[in-house]
Amino acid sequence: MAHILTRRKLTGELIAEFLGTMVLILFGCGVVAQVIAAELGDHDSIAWAWGIGVTLGVYVAGRTTGAHINPAVTLGFALFRGFPWPKVLPYALAQTLGAFVAALIVRWNYSEVLAMADPGHTIKTQIVFSTLPGNGTLPVSMWGGLRDQVIGTAILLFVVFALSDVLNMAPGANMGPFLIGLLVVGIGMSFGTDAGYAINPARDFGPRLASWLTGYDGAWRDQYGDPYWWVPIVGPLVGGALGTALYQLCIARFLPQGEDRDTVKPSD
């Protein structure tokens, strides 16, 4: 019986991560499709909609899992907050699948507009689904994109750890998702140029796969023809680990002790 209950609990957690990430991508890829293909909105529209998507995705999955909705977050919690290592890969797969399904929905919904704006399904609208160095236009190399992803995700995880630490000045549970959403808006507005601030392996790989399966033959490469798909995976995982380590080293170990550190407590 205990084994059945454990499996049922894990199933519920994976469904929550799937749906939370799906909500994030519906808003995120949806707004980029609207701005790039239909020319409705601008950079600020994109930054705000991604932040709103994060906020609502965290509200969807927050009670069940703490709403990681990002493999880099899951890895950070496993490294420093006691999240069970056997759950890391299942969570990452659920998040990636949620992003994949959401991207397919956006691709289907915007099929006419994407075909009008970019009949050949080229790099011009590939950016709706996955990131590129310099957003496909500016002179940023693959390695510049990798550098950017390490830095951006380190900022994300450093601040997420601060916001989720009750020994620090953690917000109330209902305010946490809102502030995390604002954090993503801020990253988008200040670190969106060099690589499109994927800062989430699932957010990039799931939609990239969806676009490739639906006609974007160049989805795995950047504007220079180089294989780029690995950059928004490796960069965020490395950056997330660095950000969490920096928080533990520079902030957490100097805080008053005696309370349970996890406000957004990952499931055991």
N, C-alpha and C positions, 0 to 999 in steps of 0.2 A: 504493500500500500504506500509506504513512504517513497519508494522508487517511482511509483506512478504519479504521486503528488509533485515530486521534484521535477519530473519530465513535463508535467502540466504547467508548473510554474515557469520553467524555462521557455516553453512554447509561448506562454503569455508575454514573456519579456521580449522574445524575438518578434512577435507580432507588433508589440508596441514600438520597438526600434524600427521595424519595417514601415509602419504607418507614420511615425514621427518624421523619418527621413523623407518619406514620400510627400508629406505636406511641405517640407522645406523646399524640395525640388520643384513641386508644382508652382510655387510662388517664384522661385529663383529663375528657373529656365523659362517660365511663362513670361516674366517681365523682360528678359533679354530678347525673347522672340518678338515681343511687342515693340521694343525699342529698335532692334536691329532690322527686322523684316518689315514692320509696319510704320516705322519712324514715328511712333507715338511715345513721347517721354524722352528722357535723357539719362546721363550718368547718375544723377541723384535719384531718379526713379529706380534704377537698378540697385543702388546701394540700400535704399529704404525697403524695397520689396524683399531683398535677400534677408535683411534684418528682421522684417516682419515674419518671413517664412521660418527663420530660426526660432523666434519667439513662440509662434504657434505650434511648431513641431515639438518644442520643449514642453509646452502645455499639454500636448497630446500624450506624450510618453513619460512625462515627468513622474507621475505617481507610481508607475510600474517599475521603471528602471533608473530613474534619475535623468533620463533623456540624454544619452550620449550623442546619438544621431551623427556620429563621426568616429571612424576607427582611431583617429589620433587621440580623441578624448578617452575612448575605451582603453587604449594602450597606456595613457597617462594614469588612469585610475588603477590599472593593474600594477604599474610600476611603483606607485607611491600611496595609494589609498586602499589597498587590500582587495581590489576587485579580483575575483577568481580567474586565474589564467585559462582554465579550460573553457571559459565562456568568451574569451576574446575573439577567437575566430568565428564562432557562430554569430556573435553580435555584428562583427564586421561584414559577414555575408548577408545578414538581414538588412543592414543599412545600405549595402550596395544594391541589393535586390529592390529595396524601396526606391532608391534613386533611379534605377533602371526602369521600373514600371512607371514612375512619374514622368520620366523623360519621354517614354513611348506615348503617354497621354498628351503631353505638350506637342510632340511631333505630329500626332494625329490631328489634334485640334487646330494647329497652325499650318496644316499641310498646304492649303491653297495659298496662304500668304507667303510661306517660305518658297513655294514654287514660283510665285510671281517675282519675289525679290531676288531669287537666286536659282534659276531653272536647272543649273548644273549641279546644285548641292555642293558648292565649293567651300573654301575656307571663309568666304564672306559671311555665311550664316552658320558655319560649323561652330562658331563662337557662342551660339545660342546654347549649345549643349556642353561643350568642354572648353577648357582654357588653352591659351596660346601665349608664347612669350611676346611681350609688348602688345598683347591683345590682337596679334596678327598684323599689326601695322607699324609699330615703333621698333627701333633698332635694338632690341633686347635679345640676347643669345639664349640658347638652352640653359647654359650655366647661370646666366643672370636670372632666368626663371626659377632655377633650383634654389639659388641664394634667396630670392624673394619669398619662396614658399617656406623655407626654413625659418626666416625671420617672422613672416606673418603668422605662422602657426605657433611659433614660440610665444608671440604676444598673446594670441588667443588663449592658449593653455595656461600661461602665467596668470592672466586675469581671471579665467574660469576657476582656477584653483583658489584664488583670493576670494572670489564671490561665493564659493561653496565651502569655505572654511569657517566653522562657527567660532573658532578661537580668534579669528580675525574679525572684520566688521561685515560678516555675511548678511545680506538682505533677508527679509522674511521670505518664506517659501513662495508666496504668490508674486513677489517682485523679482525673484531671481531670473525667470525666463525673459522678462522685459529688459533687464539690464544686460543679459547675454545678447539679446537681439541688438541693443544699442552698441554693444562692443563690436558686433559684426558690421553694423553700419559704419562705425568709426574706422575699422580696418579697411572696408571697401573705399571709403573716402580718402584714406591716406596711404594705402598700400595696394591700390587696384591697378596701377599702371603697368608694372613689370610683368605680371603673370596672371592677372584677373582674379586674384585672391580666392583660389579654390579652397585652400586651408582645410581640406577634407578629402581624403582619398575616395570615399564612396560618392561624394558629390560630383567628382570628375569622372571616375571610371565607369560608373553606372550609365550616366547619360552619354558618355563617349561610345560605349558599346551599343547603346540604343541607336545612336545616330549612324554608326557604321552598318548596323543591320538594316537600316532604312534608307540607304542610298548615299551616305557620305563616305565614299571610298578612301578619302584622305584623312579619316578621323584619327588615325594613330600617329600622324606626323604633323610637324609645325609648318610654318610658311617657308622654311628653308629646305623642307624635304627630310628633315632629321626625325628619327623616332622620338616623340616627346611624351608619349602616354605615361611613362614611368615617373616623370618629374613631379606631377601632382599627387603621386602616391608616396614616393620616397621622401620628398621634401617635407610634407606635413608630418609624416611619422617621425622623422629626425627632429624637426622643429618642435613638435609637441613634446617629445621626450626631453629636449633641452629646456623648454619653457617650464615644464613641471619640475625638473631638477633644480632649476634656478629658483623657483618659488620655495621649494623645500629647503634649499641651502641658505637663501638670503632672508626669507621671511618666516616660514613655518617654525624653524627650530628656535627662533627667538620669541615666539608667542607664549603667553601664560598657558601652562598645561592644566589638565584635570577634567576636560570635557571631551565628549566624542567629537572628533574632528569633522565628520561627514554630515553636512546638512542635506546635500543631495546624495543620499547614501545608495551606492550601487547595490544591486541585489546579491545576496550571498549564494 
